[in-house]
Amino acid sequence: MSVMIQLTTDDYTPIIGMLERTRTLATELQSGPGDVSDRRLLPLFTAEEVLLRCIGLTIVAAARLGDHQRVTTALHDLSAAISTAQESPALIDALTCRAGVLAGVGAVTEATIDLESALTIASHGVAGWSLGHARALLAYCYWVLGRPTDATSLLDTASLVALDNIDVSSRPLLYLMRAIIAADSGDLDAHTHALRTAKDVTVTDYDTFGVELELLAAVQRARAIGSPQEVLDALSDERISGRWLAGSSIFTYKVDALASLGRAEEADRELSRLRALAGQRWTPIYGSLEWLEGRVAEAYELTEDALKAYRSASRTPSLPAPHAQALYDLGRYLIETRHEANGRRALRSALAAFRRLAAIPAIVRTLTLLDGSVDSSSQAGPLDGLTSREREVAANAANGLTNAEIAKLLYLSIPTVSFHMRNVLAKLGLSSRRELRSLLQPESWTPST
């Protein structure tokens, strides 16, 4: 408990020693008598639970102190302890801690498995200290994996119990994730409301994840409205100075923004910095190195180099959003360099990917290039009038789902889905779902070499 209090002071220097002392005491308990002589002691944590939490907190403290060797050693110890642990609040905390490390190094699928296991244990009536963090981190993983509907559903549930959760530092994280998803869907009012709520529910400065989510919320809004300068403002030294980031992956967006503004040399320097961190503090969660090389080459007006890099990025297996972005930039640049047919095919594939992500601003930008009927001077385009829920219904309907299937997916009643569907068609000036599919249904395409 002293360690937990020390964490809130933001002074991590004494924590490693405190944890080592606690682990020594817990190990002594493990080797002692198996029976408890005083039954009043039974509700206390077992030695095994204390050890699980100690190892997990060692990872947190070592990461803050930059002791990467200790992080690696503790992560190995934690995995060994998890493999033999019984269901308990401490196991939830241990799984959440390991998931945080895995997500930070780009192993998002593995992190998702840990977090889903933690929530399964919680569904059996067991509640760990970090249960709120587990929900927020799992929503983030779903978002990265291109599952925005699952992320939204989880956040809806988590928000209902957030104020009953002792994990108070997780409360703003839930609303920061809501802001990120709202920006992706182009719902800037919901984005603003979520950020305001995140500030309102913040009761402690202790944070292990929120800075990255705060920056992501700002970056995703800037990208939704097509403002690379706002991306740079969000990632400026002034904004980040003195704050702890687990990694440098978010600076992927800085390279992209600098390239968009034609600041080729600055983008090149930032890319070189990230390339040196690849596999350590930088991972391709938000975009691959090949895509970034294409962005920098385009800024330098090196056409063939840019096309080669974009083609490589579009062929390389990656997470859904980075892959969609690579296809978009390949298609866009092919059209700009007078390769109209191939460019349109790439853009149609990008459109399919953006539609699966329910990324409305990206869909509109792609349609702007594919169809002159979309007004390129408008930031939001023809889908601007839809609410975030209507956008979800429209995206799933365009994907061929029936009202009943959409209702099951979004946890709505069928009449509610029918109501939203009527509004979607009316607002878009369409008369049928077939017309909606025609608006958003692209052709599939695999880039040639």
MOHUJO-V10242 format. One record per residue. N is the residue number from 0. BURIAL is I if it has 16 or more other C-alpha atoms within 10 Angstrom, else O. D_FIRST is the distance of its C-alpha to the first C-alpha in whole Angstrom. Layout:
# MOHUJO-V10242
n->N burial->BURIAL d_first->D_FIRST
n->N burial->BURIAL d_first->D_FIRST
This chain:
# MOHUJO-V10242
n->0 burial->O d_first->0
n->1 burial->O d_first->4
n->2 burial->I d_first->5
n->3 burial->O d_first->5
n->4 burial->O d_first->6
n->5 burial->O d_first->9
n->6 burial->I d_first->10
n->7 burial->O d_first->11
n->8 burial->O d_first->13
n->9 burial->O d_first->15
n->10 burial->O d_first->15
n->11 burial->I d_first->14
n->12 burial->O d_first->16
n->13 burial->O d_first->14
n->14 burial->I d_first->11
n->15 burial->I d_first->14
n->16 burial->O d_first->14
n->17 burial->O d_first->10
n->18 burial->I d_first->10
n->19 burial->O d_first->14
n->20 burial->O d_first->13
n->21 burial->I d_first->10
n->22 burial->I d_first->13
n->23 burial->O d_first->15
n->24 burial->O d_first->14
n->25 burial->I d_first->14
n->26 burial->O d_first->17
n->27 burial->O d_first->18
n->28 burial->O d_first->17
n->29 burial->O d_first->19
n->30 burial->O d_first->22
n->31 burial->O d_first->22
n->32 burial->O d_first->24
n->33 burial->O d_first->24
n->34 burial->O d_first->24
n->35 burial->O d_first->22
n->36 burial->O d_first->24
n->37 burial->O d_first->22
n->38 burial->O d_first->22
n->39 burial->O d_first->19
n->40 burial->O d_first->17
n->41 burial->O d_first->18
n->42 burial->O d_first->16
n->43 burial->O d_first->13
n->44 burial->O d_first->12
n->45 burial->O d_first->14
n->46 burial->I d_first->14
n->47 burial->I d_first->16
n->48 burial->I d_first->13
n->49 burial->I d_first->10
n->50 burial->I d_first->13
n->51 burial->I d_first->14
n->52 burial->I d_first->11
n->53 burial->I d_first->11
n->54 burial->I d_first->14
n->55 burial->I d_first->14
n->56 burial->I d_first->11
n->57 burial->I d_first->14
n->58 burial->I d_first->17
n->59 burial->I d_first->15
n->60 burial->I d_first->15
n->61 burial->I d_first->18
n->62 burial->I d_first->20
n->63 burial->I d_first->19
n->64 burial->O d_first->20
n->65 burial->O d_first->23
n->66 burial->O d_first->23
n->67 burial->O d_first->25
n->68 burial->O d_first->25
n->69 burial->I d_first->22
n->70 burial->I d_first->21
n->71 burial->O d_first->24
n->72 burial->O d_first->23
n->73 burial->I d_first->20
n->74 burial->I d_first->21
n->75 burial->O d_first->24
n->76 burial->O d_first->21
n->77 burial->I d_first->19
n->78 burial->I d_first->23
n->79 burial->O d_first->24
n->80 burial->I d_first->21
n->81 burial->I d_first->21
n->82 burial->O d_first->25
n->83 burial->O d_first->24
n->84 burial->O d_first->21
n->85 burial->O d_first->22
n->86 burial->O d_first->21
n->87 burial->I d_first->18
n->88 burial->I d_first->15
n->89 burial->I d_first->13
n->90 burial->I d_first->17
n->91 burial->I d_first->17
n->92 burial->I d_first->14
n->93 burial->I d_first->16
n->94 burial->I d_first->20
n->95 burial->I d_first->19
n->96 burial->I d_first->17
n->97 burial->I d_first->20
n->98 burial->I d_first->23
n->99 burial->I d_first->21
n->100 burial->I d_first->23
n->101 burial->I d_first->26
n->102 burial->I d_first->27
n->103 burial->I d_first->26
n->104 burial->I d_first->29
n->105 burial->I d_first->31
n->106 burial->I d_first->31
n->107 burial->I d_first->30
n->108 burial->I d_first->32
n->109 burial->O d_first->30
n->110 burial->I d_first->27
n->111 burial->I d_first->28
n->112 burial->O d_first->29
n->113 burial->I d_first->25
n->114 burial->I d_first->24
n->115 burial->I d_first->27
n->116 burial->I d_first->25
n->117 burial->I d_first->22
n->118 burial->I d_first->24
n->119 burial->O d_first->26
n->120 burial->I d_first->23
n->121 burial->I d_first->22
n->122 burial->O d_first->26
n->123 burial->O d_first->25
n->124 burial->O d_first->23
n->125 burial->I d_first->20
n->126 burial->I d_first->17
n->127 burial->I d_first->14
n->128 burial->I d_first->12
n->129 burial->I d_first->14
n->130 burial->I d_first->17
n->131 burial->I d_first->19
n->132 burial->I d_first->18
n->133 burial->I d_first->20
n->134 burial->I d_first->23
n->135 burial->I d_first->24
n->136 burial->I d_first->24
n->137 burial->I d_first->26
n->138 burial->I d_first->28
n->139 burial->I d_first->28
n->140 burial->I d_first->29
n->141 burial->I d_first->32
n->142 burial->I d_first->33
n->143 burial->I d_first->34
n->144 burial->I d_first->35
n->145 burial->I d_first->38
n->146 burial->I d_first->37
n->147 burial->I d_first->37
n->148 burial->I d_first->37
n->149 burial->I d_first->35
n->150 burial->I d_first->32
n->151 burial->I d_first->34
n->152 burial->O d_first->33
n->153 burial->I d_first->30
n->154 burial->I d_first->29
n->155 burial->O d_first->31
n->156 burial->O d_first->29
n->157 burial->I d_first->26
n->158 burial->I d_first->27
n->159 burial->O d_first->28
n->160 burial->O d_first->24
n->161 burial->I d_first->22
n->162 burial->O d_first->22
n->163 burial->O d_first->20
n->164 burial->I d_first->18
n->165 burial->O d_first->14
n->166 burial->I d_first->14
n->167 burial->I d_first->16
n->168 burial->I d_first->16
n->169 burial->I d_first->18
n->170 burial->I d_first->21
n->171 burial->I d_first->23
n->172 burial->I d_first->23
n->173 burial->I d_first->25
n->174 burial->I d_first->28
n->175 burial->I d_first->28
n->176 burial->I d_first->29
n->177 burial->I d_first->31
n->178 burial->I d_first->33
n->179 burial->I d_first->33
n->180 burial->I d_first->35
n->181 burial->I d_first->37
n->182 burial->I d_first->38
n->183 burial->I d_first->40
n->184 burial->I d_first->42
n->185 burial->I d_first->43
n->186 burial->I d_first->42
n->187 burial->I d_first->41
n->188 burial->O d_first->41
n->189 burial->I d_first->38
n->190 burial->I d_first->36
n->191 burial->I d_first->36
n->192 burial->O d_first->35
n->193 burial->I d_first->32
n->194 burial->I d_first->31
n->195 burial->O d_first->32
n->196 burial->I d_first->29
n->197 burial->I d_first->27
n->198 burial->O d_first->27
n->199 burial->O d_first->27
n->200 burial->I d_first->24
n->201 burial->O d_first->22
n->202 burial->O d_first->19
n->203 burial->O d_first->17
n->204 burial->O d_first->18
n->205 burial->O d_first->15
n->206 burial->I d_first->17
n->207 burial->I d_first->18
n->208 burial->I d_first->21
n->209 burial->I d_first->23
n->210 burial->I d_first->25
n->211 burial->I d_first->27
n->212 burial->I d_first->27
n->213 burial->I d_first->28
n->214 burial->I d_first->31
n->215 burial->I d_first->32
n->216 burial->I d_first->33
n->217 burial->I d_first->35
n->218 burial->I d_first->37
n->219 burial->I d_first->37
n->220 burial->I d_first->39
n->221 burial->I d_first->41
n->222 burial->I d_first->42
n->223 burial->I d_first->43
n->224 burial->I d_first->45
n->225 burial->I d_first->47
n->226 burial->I d_first->45
n->227 burial->I d_first->45
n->228 burial->I d_first->44
n->229 burial->I d_first->41
n->230 burial->I d_first->40
n->231 burial->I d_first->40
n->232 burial->O d_first->39
n->233 burial->I d_first->36
n->234 burial->I d_first->35
n->235 burial->O d_first->36
n->236 burial->O d_first->35
n->237 burial->O d_first->34
n->238 burial->O d_first->32
n->239 burial->O d_first->30
n->240 burial->O d_first->30
n->241 burial->O d_first->26
n->242 burial->O d_first->25
n->243 burial->O d_first->23
n->244 burial->I d_first->25
n->245 burial->I d_first->24
n->246 burial->O d_first->28
n->247 burial->I d_first->31
n->248 burial->I d_first->33
n->249 burial->I d_first->33
n->250 burial->I d_first->36
n->251 burial->I d_first->38
n->252 burial->I d_first->39
n->253 burial->I d_first->40
n->254 burial->I d_first->42
n->255 burial->I d_first->44
n->256 burial->I d_first->44
n->257 burial->I d_first->46
n->258 burial->I d_first->48
n->259 burial->I d_first->49
n->260 burial->O d_first->50
n->261 burial->I d_first->52
n->262 burial->O d_first->50
n->263 burial->I d_first->51
n->264 burial->O d_first->50
n->265 burial->O d_first->46
n->266 burial->I d_first->46
n->267 burial->I d_first->47
n->268 burial->O d_first->45
n->269 burial->I d_first->42
n->270 burial->I d_first->43
n->271 burial->O d_first->43
n->272 burial->O d_first->39
n->273 burial->I d_first->38
n->274 burial->I d_first->40
n->275 burial->O d_first->39
n->276 burial->O d_first->35
n->277 burial->I d_first->37
n->278 burial->O d_first->35
n->279 burial->I d_first->32
n->280 burial->I d_first->30
n->281 burial->I d_first->33
n->282 burial->I d_first->34
n->283 burial->I d_first->37
n->284 burial->I d_first->35
n->285 burial->I d_first->37
n->286 burial->I d_first->40
n->287 burial->I d_first->42
n->288 burial->I d_first->43
n->289 burial->I d_first->46
n->290 burial->I d_first->46
n->291 burial->I d_first->45
n->292 burial->I d_first->48
n->293 burial->I d_first->50
n->294 burial->I d_first->49
n->295 burial->I d_first->49
n->296 burial->I d_first->53
n->297 burial->I d_first->54
n->298 burial->I d_first->53
n->299 burial->I d_first->55
n->300 burial->O d_first->58
n->301 burial->O d_first->58
n->302 burial->I d_first->59
n->303 burial->O d_first->59
n->304 burial->I d_first->56
n->305 burial->I d_first->54
n->306 burial->I d_first->56
n->307 burial->I d_first->55
n->308 burial->I d_first->52
n->309 burial->I d_first->51
n->310 burial->I d_first->53
n->311 burial->I d_first->51
n->312 burial->I d_first->48
n->313 burial->I d_first->49
n->314 burial->I d_first->50
n->315 burial->O d_first->47
n->316 burial->O d_first->44
n->317 burial->I d_first->41
n->318 burial->I d_first->39
n->319 burial->I d_first->41
n->320 burial->I d_first->41
n->321 burial->I d_first->42
n->322 burial->I d_first->44
n->323 burial->I d_first->46
n->324 burial->I d_first->46
n->325 burial->I d_first->47
n->326 burial->I d_first->50
n->327 burial->I d_first->51
n->328 burial->I d_first->51
n->329 burial->I d_first->53
n->330 burial->I d_first->55
n->331 burial->I d_first->55
n->332 burial->I d_first->57
n->333 burial->I d_first->59
n->334 burial->I d_first->61
n->335 burial->O d_first->61
n->336 burial->O d_first->62
n->337 burial->O d_first->65
n->338 burial->O d_first->64
n->339 burial->O d_first->64
n->340 burial->O d_first->64
n->341 burial->I d_first->61
n->342 burial->I d_first->59
n->343 burial->I d_first->60
n->344 burial->I d_first->59
n->345 burial->I d_first->55
n->346 burial->I d_first->55
n->347 burial->I d_first->55
n->348 burial->I d_first->53
n->349 burial->I d_first->50
n->350 burial->I d_first->51
n->351 burial->I d_first->50
n->352 burial->I d_first->47
n->353 burial->I d_first->46
n->354 burial->I d_first->47
n->355 burial->I d_first->45
n->356 burial->I d_first->42
n->357 burial->I d_first->43
n->358 burial->I d_first->43
n->359 burial->I d_first->46
n->360 burial->I d_first->46
n->361 burial->I d_first->47
n->362 burial->I d_first->49
n->363 burial->I d_first->51
n->364 burial->I d_first->52
n->365 burial->I d_first->53
n->366 burial->I d_first->55
n->367 burial->I d_first->56
n->368 burial->I d_first->58
n->369 burial->I d_first->59
n->370 burial->O d_first->61
n->371 burial->O d_first->62
n->372 burial->O d_first->62
n->373 burial->I d_first->59
n->374 burial->I d_first->59
n->375 burial->O d_first->57
n->376 burial->O d_first->57
n->377 burial->O d_first->54
n->378 burial->O d_first->51
n->379 burial->I d_first->50
n->380 burial->I d_first->53
n->381 burial->I d_first->55
n->382 burial->I d_first->51
n->383 burial->I d_first->50
n->384 burial->O d_first->51
n->385 burial->I d_first->49
n->386 burial->I d_first->45
n->387 burial->I d_first->42
n->388 burial->O d_first->43
n->389 burial->I d_first->47
n->390 burial->I d_first->46
n->391 burial->I d_first->44
n->392 burial->I d_first->47
n->393 burial->I d_first->49
n->394 burial->I d_first->48
n->395 burial->I d_first->47
n->396 burial->I d_first->51
n->397 burial->I d_first->52
n->398 burial->I d_first->51
n->399 burial->O d_first->53
n->400 burial->O d_first->51
n->401 burial->I d_first->52
n->402 burial->I d_first->51
n->403 burial->O d_first->50
n->404 burial->I d_first->48
n->405 burial->I d_first->46
n->406 burial->I d_first->45
n->407 burial->O d_first->43
n->408 burial->O d_first->42
n->409 burial->I d_first->41
n->410 burial->O d_first->40
n->411 burial->O d_first->43
n->412 burial->O d_first->46
n->413 burial->I d_first->49
n->414 burial->O d_first->51
n->415 burial->O d_first->48
n->416 burial->I d_first->49
n->417 burial->I d_first->52
n->418 burial->O d_first->52
n->419 burial->I d_first->50
n->420 burial->I d_first->52
n->421 burial->O d_first->55
n->422 burial->I d_first->54
n->423 burial->I d_first->53
n->424 burial->I d_first->57
n->425 burial->O d_first->58
n->426 burial->O d_first->56
n->427 burial->I d_first->57
n->428 burial->O d_first->60
n->429 burial->O d_first->61
n->430 burial->O d_first->62
n->431 burial->O d_first->61
n->432 burial->I d_first->58
n->433 burial->O d_first->60
n->434 burial->O d_first->60
n->435 burial->I d_first->57
n->436 burial->I d_first->56
n->437 burial->O d_first->59
n->438 burial->O d_first->57
n->439 burial->I d_first->54
n->440 burial->I d_first->55
n->441 burial->I d_first->56
n->442 burial->O d_first->58
n->443 burial->O d_first->56
n->444 burial->I d_first->56
n->445 burial->O d_first->55
n->446 burial->I d_first->56
n->447 burial->O d_first->59
n->448 burial->O d_first->59
